Amino acid sequence: MPIELYRDADHACLMFTDLIEEGGQAVQANQFLIVDDGTGAILDPGGNLAFNELFLGMSKHFPPSKLSYLLASHADPDIIASLDRWMTSTRAKLVISRIWERFAPHFAKVGKTEDRVIGVPDAGGKLRVGRHDLWLLPAHFMHSEGNFQFYDPVSRILFTGDLGVSMTTGAQAQKPVTDLTEHIPLMEGFHRRYMVSNKVLRLWVRMARQLDIAMLVPQHGAPIVGAKAIQQFFDWLEALMCGIDLFDDRAYQLPTLQIDPQRGAQPTLRAVGR
């Protein structure tokens, strides 16, 4: 069942947290549906594992033929691996960074995406969904080279993609976080590896502070809700060293580990003897 992040008479934001089998091989991922005036958009629709339930969930709010857009923050498999099925089942257009505009068709059969991909320039823009605009905000290098986040001014929700991710189960992702004190350990490892640099984080925070935000909702894990938690998140990011900040020549050495197909990486005799 989806979680209602926001609803009024004509506008709703829904989050699906548990379309991936718990304890399975795939990482937990959230999918989002924005409904406005009888139409809508799906944000980061996910892979084939999520398609059936998401399609049925959407169909309860409007006919599939009324789906306007699939918005992809970037081109990872957990974002748009189901693209072929959406191109077959709906008339929606894919909205994605220009950087990935010619890569995304690899997720679909030949011809399926023809005239159905909208490439977004690096500066982003505003896209009309129903009666309101959805803002496409630049979030490049967090973690993808061409990356966007989606801000809904009606609900005041910023859908942050891989920024703000916490490693949780689908059930845990349904519980909003209002204080980051105990939540940061669930985010820290991911952000240190997947965010490119502290410089990028600081530039993003400077931009995000200008928005009226009620909720930050990532593609994995729990929403961050309320002024206190959002301020904590901004402060944490501004000081976080990550990505290339943490790398030196030790990360670029000739390999010594033997990859065993059954057991994964195993030390060679040379490595053990050091």
Secondary structure as a PSIPRED ss2 file (coil, helix, strand):
# PSIPRED VFORMAT (PSIPRED V4.0)

   1 M C   1.000  0.000  0.000
   2 P C   1.000  0.000  0.000
   3 I E   0.000  0.000  1.000
   4 E E   0.000  0.000  1.000
   5 L E   0.000  0.000  1.000
   6 Y E   0.000  0.000  1.000
   7 R E   0.000  0.000  1.000
   8 D C   1.000  0.000  0.000
   9 A C   1.000  0.000  0.000
  10 D C   1.000  0.000  0.000
  11 H E   0.000  0.000  1.000
  12 A E   0.000  0.000  1.000
  13 C E   0.000  0.000  1.000
  14 L E   0.000  0.000  1.000
  15 M E   0.000  0.000  1.000
  16 F E   0.000  0.000  1.000
  17 T C   1.000  0.000  0.000
  18 D C   1.000  0.000  0.000
  19 L C   1.000  0.000  0.000
  20 I C   1.000  0.000  0.000
  21 E C   1.000  0.000  0.000
  22 E C   1.000  0.000  0.000
  23 G C   1.000  0.000  0.000
  24 G C   1.000  0.000  0.000
  25 Q C   1.000  0.000  0.000
  26 A C   1.000  0.000  0.000
  27 V C   1.000  0.000  0.000
  28 Q C   1.000  0.000  0.000
  29 A C   1.000  0.000  0.000
  30 N C   1.000  0.000  0.000
  31 Q E   0.000  0.000  1.000
  32 F E   0.000  0.000  1.000
  33 L E   0.000  0.000  1.000
  34 I E   0.000  0.000  1.000
  35 V E   0.000  0.000  1.000
  36 D E   0.000  0.000  1.000
  37 D C   1.000  0.000  0.000
  38 G C   1.000  0.000  0.000
  39 T E   0.000  0.000  1.000
  40 G E   0.000  0.000  1.000
  41 A E   0.000  0.000  1.000
  42 I E   0.000  0.000  1.000
  43 L E   0.000  0.000  1.000
  44 D C   1.000  0.000  0.000
  45 P C   1.000  0.000  0.000
  46 G C   1.000  0.000  0.000
  47 G C   1.000  0.000  0.000
  48 N H   0.000  1.000  0.000
  49 L H   0.000  1.000  0.000
  50 A H   0.000  1.000  0.000
  51 F H   0.000  1.000  0.000
  52 N H   0.000  1.000  0.000
  53 E H   0.000  1.000  0.000
  54 L H   0.000  1.000  0.000
  55 F H   0.000  1.000  0.000
  56 L H   0.000  1.000  0.000
  57 G H   0.000  1.000  0.000
  58 M H   0.000  1.000  0.000
  59 S H   0.000  1.000  0.000
  60 K C   1.000  0.000  0.000
  61 H C   1.000  0.000  0.000
  62 F C   1.000  0.000  0.000
  63 P C   1.000  0.000  0.000
  64 P H   0.000  1.000  0.000
  65 S H   0.000  1.000  0.000
  66 K H   0.000  1.000  0.000
  67 L E   0.000  0.000  1.000
  68 S E   0.000  0.000  1.000
  69 Y E   0.000  0.000  1.000
  70 L E   0.000  0.000  1.000
  71 L E   0.000  0.000  1.000
  72 A C   1.000  0.000  0.000
  73 S C   1.000  0.000  0.000
  74 H C   1.000  0.000  0.000
  75 A C   1.000  0.000  0.000
  76 D C   1.000  0.000  0.000
  77 P H   0.000  1.000  0.000
  78 D H   0.000  1.000  0.000
  79 I H   0.000  1.000  0.000
  80 I H   0.000  1.000  0.000
  81 A C   1.000  0.000  0.000
  82 S C   1.000  0.000  0.000
  83 L H   0.000  1.000  0.000
  84 D H   0.000  1.000  0.000
  85 R H   0.000  1.000  0.000
  86 W H   0.000  1.000  0.000
  87 M H   0.000  1.000  0.000
  88 T H   0.000  1.000  0.000
  89 S H   0.000  1.000  0.000
  90 T C   1.000  0.000  0.000
  91 R C   1.000  0.000  0.000
  92 A C   1.000  0.000  0.000
  93 K E   0.000  0.000  1.000
  94 L E   0.000  0.000  1.000
  95 V E   0.000  0.000  1.000
  96 I E   0.000  0.000  1.000
  97 S E   0.000  0.000  1.000
  98 R H   0.000  1.000  0.000
  99 I H   0.000  1.000  0.000
 100 W H   0.000  1.000  0.000
 101 E C   1.000  0.000  0.000
 102 R C   1.000  0.000  0.000
 103 F C   1.000  0.000  0.000
 104 A H   0.000  1.000  0.000
 105 P H   0.000  1.000  0.000
 106 H H   0.000  1.000  0.000
 107 F H   0.000  1.000  0.000
 108 A C   1.000  0.000  0.000
 109 K C   1.000  0.000  0.000
 110 V C   1.000  0.000  0.000
 111 G C   1.000  0.000  0.000
 112 K C   1.000  0.000  0.000
 113 T C   1.000  0.000  0.000
 114 E C   1.000  0.000  0.000
 115 D C   1.000  0.000  0.000
 116 R C   1.000  0.000  0.000
 117 V E   0.000  0.000  1.000
 118 I E   0.000  0.000  1.000
 119 G E   0.000  0.000  1.000
 120 V E   0.000  0.000  1.000
 121 P C   1.000  0.000  0.000
 122 D C   1.000  0.000  0.000
 123 A C   1.000  0.000  0.000
 124 G C   1.000  0.000  0.000
 125 G E   0.000  0.000  1.000
 126 K E   0.000  0.000  1.000
 127 L E   0.000  0.000  1.000
 128 R E   0.000  0.000  1.000
 129 V E   0.000  0.000  1.000
 130 G C   1.000  0.000  0.000
 131 R C   1.000  0.000  0.000
 132 H E   0.000  0.000  1.000
 133 D E   0.000  0.000  1.000
 134 L E   0.000  0.000  1.000
 135 W E   0.000  0.000  1.000
 136 L E   0.000  0.000  1.000
 137 L E   0.000  0.000  1.000
 138 P E   0.000  0.000  1.000
 139 A C   1.000  0.000  0.000
 140 H C   1.000  0.000  0.000
 141 F C   1.000  0.000  0.000
 142 M E   0.000  0.000  1.000
 143 H C   1.000  0.000  0.000
 144 S C   1.000  0.000  0.000
 145 E C   1.000  0.000  0.000
 146 G C   1.000  0.000  0.000
 147 N C   1.000  0.000  0.000
 148 F E   0.000  0.000  1.000
 149 Q E   0.000  0.000  1.000
 150 F E   0.000  0.000  1.000
 151 Y E   0.000  0.000  1.000
 152 D E   0.000  0.000  1.000
 153 P C   1.000  0.000  0.000
 154 V C   1.000  0.000  0.000
 155 S C   1.000  0.000  0.000
 156 R C   1.000  0.000  0.000
 157 I E   0.000  0.000  1.000
 158 L E   0.000  0.000  1.000
 159 F E   0.000  0.000  1.000
 160 T E   0.000  0.000  1.000
 161 G E   0.000  0.000  1.000
 162 D C   1.000  0.000  0.000
 163 L C   1.000  0.000  0.000
 164 G C   1.000  0.000  0.000
 165 V C   1.000  0.000  0.000
 166 S C   1.000  0.000  0.000
 167 M C   1.000  0.000  0.000
 168 T C   1.000  0.000  0.000
 169 T C   1.000  0.000  0.000
 170 G C   1.000  0.000  0.000
 171 A C   1.000  0.000  0.000
 172 Q H   0.000  1.000  0.000
 173 A H   0.000  1.000  0.000
 174 Q H   0.000  1.000  0.000
 175 K C   1.000  0.000  0.000
 176 P C   1.000  0.000  0.000
 177 V E   0.000  0.000  1.000
 178 T C   1.000  0.000  0.000
 179 D C   1.000  0.000  0.000
 180 L C   1.000  0.000  0.000
 181 T C   1.000  0.000  0.000
 182 E C   1.000  0.000  0.000
 183 H C   1.000  0.000  0.000
 184 I H   0.000  1.000  0.000
 185 P H   0.000  1.000  0.000
 186 L H   0.000  1.000  0.000
 187 M H   0.000  1.000  0.000
 188 E H   0.000  1.000  0.000
 189 G H   0.000  1.000  0.000
 190 F H   0.000  1.000  0.000
 191 H H   0.000  1.000  0.000
 192 R H   0.000  1.000  0.000
 193 R H   0.000  1.000  0.000
 194 Y H   0.000  1.000  0.000
 195 M E   0.000  0.000  1.000
 196 V C   1.000  0.000  0.000
 197 S C   1.000  0.000  0.000
 198 N H   0.000  1.000  0.000
 199 K H   0.000  1.000  0.000
 200 V H   0.000  1.000  0.000
 201 L H   0.000  1.000  0.000
 202 R H   0.000  1.000  0.000
 203 L H   0.000  1.000  0.000
 204 W H   0.000  1.000  0.000
 205 V H   0.000  1.000  0.000
 206 R H   0.000  1.000  0.000
 207 M H   0.000  1.000  0.000
 208 A H   0.000  1.000  0.000
 209 R C   1.000  0.000  0.000
 210 Q C   1.000  0.000  0.000
 211 L C   1.000  0.000  0.000
 212 D C   1.000  0.000  0.000
 213 I C   1.000  0.000  0.000
 214 A C   1.000  0.000  0.000
 215 M E   0.000  0.000  1.000
 216 L E   0.000  0.000  1.000
 217 V E   0.000  0.000  1.000
 218 P E   0.000  0.000  1.000
 219 Q C   1.000  0.000  0.000
 220 H C   1.000  0.000  0.000
 221 G C   1.000  0.000  0.000
 222 A C   1.000  0.000  0.000
 223 P C   1.000  0.000  0.000
 224 I E   0.000  0.000  1.000
 225 V E   0.000  0.000  1.000
 226 G C   1.000  0.000  0.000
 227 A H   0.000  1.000  0.000
 228 K H   0.000  1.000  0.000
 229 A H   0.000  1.000  0.000
 230 I H   0.000  1.000  0.000
 231 Q H   0.000  1.000  0.000
 232 Q H   0.000  1.000  0.000
 233 F H   0.000  1.000  0.000
 234 F H   0.000  1.000  0.000
 235 D H   0.000  1.000  0.000
 236 W H   0.000  1.000  0.000
 237 L H   0.000  1.000  0.000
 238 E H   0.000  1.000  0.000
 239 A H   0.000  1.000  0.000
 240 L C   1.000  0.000  0.000
 241 M C   1.000  0.000  0.000
 242 C C   1.000  0.000  0.000
 243 G H   0.000  1.000  0.000
 244 I H   0.000  1.000  0.000
 245 D H   0.000  1.000  0.000
 246 L H   0.000  1.000  0.000
 247 F C   1.000  0.000  0.000
 248 D C   1.000  0.000  0.000
 249 D H   0.000  1.000  0.000
 250 R H   0.000  1.000  0.000
 251 A H   0.000  1.000  0.000
 252 Y C   1.000  0.000  0.000
 253 Q C   1.000  0.000  0.000
 254 L C   1.000  0.000  0.000
 255 P C   1.000  0.000  0.000
 256 T C   1.000  0.000  0.000
 257 L E   0.000  0.000  1.000
 258 Q E   0.000  0.000  1.000
 259 I E   0.000  0.000  1.000
 260 D E   0.000  0.000  1.000
 261 P C   1.000  0.000  0.000
 262 Q C   1.000  0.000  0.000
 263 R C   1.000  0.000  0.000
 264 G E   0.000  0.000  1.000
 265 A E   0.000  0.000  1.000
 266 Q E   0.000  0.000  1.000
 267 P E   0.000  0.000  1.000
 268 T C   1.000  0.000  0.000
 269 L H   0.000  1.000  0.000
 270 R H   0.000  1.000  0.000
 271 A H   0.000  1.000  0.000
 272 V H   0.000  1.000  0.000
 273 G C   1.000  0.000  0.000
 274 R C   1.000  0.000  0.000
